[in-house]
Amino acid sequence: MDGDGMITMTDLLPDYLTPHVRMINPAVCLHLDINTLLLDIDNTLSTHGNPEPYLGVKDWVHTMAEGGIQLIIVSNNNEKRVSTFAKKLGLPYIARAAKPLPFAFHQAMKQMHCFPCNAAVIGDQLFTDMLGGSLAGIRGILVTEITPEKGWFFRLKRRLERRILEKMKIVDDSVYIK
């Protein structure tokens, strides 16, 4: 936010980009001084609306836990969707997070006994995940969506996100640090 409390373009931008969560490992997190990851579900850990974790996600969760990285799901989805999904991965969760509002991010950090400087949100959307993380004072890791959503609203949001990333000279597969 700027000095007047207005959201700026940089509030929407990720601190880091990666094609998929599986590209992040405990060594990378520790190098970045991150001990807690707040995770989105749809198009981050699974395809949109899918009750099953995406290929390799269960193994990734296990690897991260073995490496000392705490994980918590923070999702705008309803309680049933989030609790069922989180149980399959053995993760704590917060449902109906109302992202991009920062309250659920703060709640997740409190639940995990984590300071904002040691946390990051991982998600596929600028307007919910990255903005919410920025408003909560934590870093954002943008992943490429697993599959495109079919609804007109999602297509519109993706088009706007692409324009913002292009305007800021951020493109897929680039290395970017805010």
C-alpha positions as CSV (number, residue, x, y, z in Angstrom):
1,M,0.0,0.0,0.0
2,D,1.1,3.5,-0.6
3,G,1.2,6.2,2.1
4,D,-2.5,7.0,1.7
5,G,-3.5,3.4,2.3
6,M,-4.3,2.8,-1.3
7,I,-3.5,-0.5,-3.0
8,T,-0.8,-0.2,-5.6
9,M,0.2,-2.3,-8.6
10,T,3.1,-3.8,-6.6
11,D,0.7,-5.1,-3.9
12,L,-0.6,-7.4,-6.6
13,L,2.8,-8.7,-7.6
14,P,4.4,-11.9,-6.3
15,D,7.8,-11.9,-4.6
16,Y,8.6,-15.1,-6.4
17,L,7.3,-17.1,-9.4
18,T,7.4,-20.9,-9.9
19,P,5.6,-23.2,-12.2
20,H,4.3,-25.5,-9.4
21,V,4.5,-25.9,-5.6
22,R,6.6,-29.1,-6.2
23,M,9.4,-26.8,-7.4
24,I,9.7,-25.4,-3.8
25,N,11.6,-27.4,-1.3
26,P,12.8,-27.1,2.3
27,A,16.2,-25.8,1.3
28,V,14.7,-23.0,-0.8
29,C,12.4,-22.0,2.0
30,L,15.2,-22.0,4.6
31,H,17.4,-20.0,2.3
32,L,14.6,-17.4,2.1
33,D,14.1,-17.6,5.9
34,I,10.6,-19.1,5.4
35,N,9.4,-21.6,7.9
36,T,5.6,-21.5,7.2
37,L,3.7,-21.7,3.9
38,L,0.0,-20.7,3.6
39,L,-1.4,-22.6,0.7
40,D,-4.3,-22.1,-1.7
41,I,-6.2,-25.2,-2.9
42,D,-7.7,-24.6,-6.4
43,N,-5.2,-24.6,-9.2
44,T,-2.4,-24.6,-6.6
45,L,-2.6,-28.0,-4.9
46,S,-5.3,-29.4,-7.1
47,T,-7.3,-28.6,-10.2
48,H,-10.3,-26.4,-9.7
49,G,-13.0,-28.1,-7.6
50,N,-11.2,-31.5,-7.6
51,P,-11.4,-33.3,-4.3
52,E,-8.0,-35.0,-4.9
53,P,-4.5,-33.5,-4.6
54,Y,-2.7,-33.0,-7.8
55,L,0.0,-35.5,-8.9
56,G,2.9,-35.4,-6.5
57,V,1.4,-33.0,-4.0
58,K,1.1,-35.6,-1.2
59,D,4.8,-36.4,-1.5
60,W,5.6,-32.7,-1.6
61,V,3.7,-32.1,1.6
62,H,5.6,-35.0,3.3
63,T,8.9,-33.7,2.0
64,M,8.2,-30.2,3.3
65,A,7.1,-31.5,6.7
66,E,10.3,-33.6,7.0
67,G,12.3,-30.5,6.2
68,G,10.7,-28.6,9.0
69,I,8.4,-26.4,6.9
70,Q,5.0,-25.8,8.4
71,L,2.0,-25.9,6.0
72,I,-1.5,-24.6,6.4
73,I,-4.3,-24.3,3.8
74,V,-6.0,-20.9,3.6
75,S,-8.9,-21.1,1.1
76,N,-11.9,-19.1,0.2
77,N,-13.8,-22.4,-0.4
78,N,-16.5,-23.6,2.0
79,E,-15.8,-25.7,5.2
80,K,-16.8,-29.0,3.6
81,R,-14.5,-28.6,0.6
82,V,-11.5,-27.4,2.6
83,S,-11.8,-29.8,5.5
84,T,-12.2,-32.8,3.2
85,F,-9.2,-31.8,1.1
86,A,-7.0,-30.8,4.1
87,K,-7.7,-34.1,5.8
88,K,-6.3,-36.0,2.7
89,L,-3.0,-34.1,3.2
90,G,-3.0,-34.1,7.0
91,L,-2.9,-30.3,7.1
92,P,-4.5,-27.7,9.3
93,Y,-6.7,-25.2,7.4
94,I,-8.8,-22.1,7.4
95,A,-11.9,-22.1,5.2
96,R,-14.0,-19.2,4.0
97,A,-10.8,-17.0,4.3
98,A,-12.3,-14.0,2.4
99,K,-9.0,-13.5,0.6
100,P,-7.7,-10.9,-0.2
101,L,-8.7,-9.6,3.2
102,P,-5.7,-10.2,5.5
103,F,-7.6,-11.6,8.5
104,A,-7.3,-15.3,7.6
105,F,-3.6,-14.9,6.9
106,H,-3.1,-13.4,10.3
107,Q,-5.1,-16.2,11.9
108,A,-3.1,-18.8,10.1
109,M,0.2,-17.3,11.3
110,K,-1.1,-17.1,14.8
111,Q,-2.2,-20.7,14.6
112,M,1.2,-21.8,13.3
113,H,3.1,-19.6,15.8
114,C,4.8,-17.8,12.9
115,F,5.9,-14.2,12.3
116,P,5.1,-12.5,8.9
117,C,8.8,-12.3,8.1
118,N,9.0,-16.1,8.1
119,A,5.8,-16.8,6.1
120,A,4.8,-16.9,2.5
121,V,1.5,-17.5,0.7
122,I,1.5,-19.8,-2.3
123,G,-1.3,-19.4,-4.8
124,D,-2.2,-19.0,-8.4
125,Q,-4.1,-15.6,-8.3
126,L,-2.9,-12.0,-8.1
127,F,-6.2,-10.6,-6.8
128,T,-6.7,-13.0,-3.9
129,D,-3.5,-14.8,-3.0
130,M,-0.8,-12.2,-3.8
131,L,-2.8,-9.2,-2.7
132,G,-3.9,-10.9,0.5
133,G,-0.4,-11.9,1.3
134,S,0.8,-8.3,0.6
135,L,-1.9,-6.8,2.9
136,A,-0.9,-9.3,5.6
137,G,2.7,-8.3,5.3
138,I,3.9,-11.7,4.0
139,R,5.7,-12.7,0.8
140,G,3.9,-14.2,-2.1
141,I,4.8,-17.1,-4.3
142,L,2.8,-17.2,-7.5
143,V,2.4,-20.6,-9.2
144,T,1.2,-21.2,-12.7
145,E,-2.4,-22.4,-12.7
146,I,-2.7,-26.2,-13.1
147,T,-5.6,-25.9,-15.6
148,P,-7.6,-22.9,-16.9
149,E,-10.9,-22.4,-15.3
150,K,-13.9,-22.3,-17.6
151,G,-16.1,-19.6,-16.1
152,W,-16.3,-16.2,-17.7
153,F,-15.3,-14.5,-14.4
154,F,-12.1,-16.6,-14.0
155,R,-11.2,-15.9,-17.7
156,L,-11.6,-12.2,-17.1
157,K,-9.5,-12.3,-14.0
158,R,-6.8,-14.3,-15.8
159,R,-6.8,-11.8,-18.7
160,L,-6.3,-8.9,-16.2
161,E,-3.6,-10.8,-14.4
162,R,-1.7,-11.4,-17.6
163,R,-1.9,-7.7,-18.5
164,I,-0.6,-6.7,-15.1
165,L,2.3,-9.2,-15.2
166,E,3.2,-8.1,-18.8
167,K,3.0,-4.4,-17.8
168,M,5.4,-5.1,-14.9
169,K,7.6,-7.1,-17.4
170,I,7.0,-10.3,-15.6
171,V,6.4,-13.3,-17.8
172,D,6.0,-17.0,-17.3
173,D,9.2,-18.9,-16.5
174,S,11.0,-15.8,-15.6
175,V,12.9,-15.3,-12.4
176,Y,11.4,-12.4,-10.5
177,I,12.0,-10.9,-7.1
178,K,10.0,-7.9,-6.1
